[in-house]
């Protein structure tokens, strides 16, 4: 394990069906000598450093960012007032928005980096609402049917960058960045999201995965860390 906890695993070699599906969607014609277009996704819990990672990759390599906007979900106020009543409506709104973003990613001719995927909407946040009782079995089943249909229409990433750090570091970073809507997030909720992320990471088989522990990783200002990170990610960019 190198500085920062770099790990990689190419799960496509273990899943020929995933390899076939990924190849069908991502094959493109490039000019002689040009690097192939790539779709890189960055995933991880709140506060692990996804946005910083996306910004660094785009600045360092000239990639196009696709970041999660502060979406004005028309159901969000109702959802916070009565979660069981509005959980399904709110999650469907988020899912449809993320589906449109993913379609835009697929249409982009240049290499792109996405901050949080459609998979996380379903596998982490909607799943949490179901497991906590805020989304009943009927709504959860309908949600999964729609999500499954969407997945079949979408090209998976060429690389998933998985970010991890401790719960203590996550809470410290949330406090430091000072976003008002995050300051009262319960520690129990962050831990549960972390467990759901780990479960999803273990099941993910759509593309190669690069795992990084961001606890003490400083690729922004530390030259050694930056070089090690570049050596870890650049083989996936060829």
Order of alpha helices (4+ residues) and beta strands (2+ residues): beta-alpha-beta-alpha-beta-alpha-alpha-beta-alpha-alpha-beta-alpha-alpha-beta-alpha
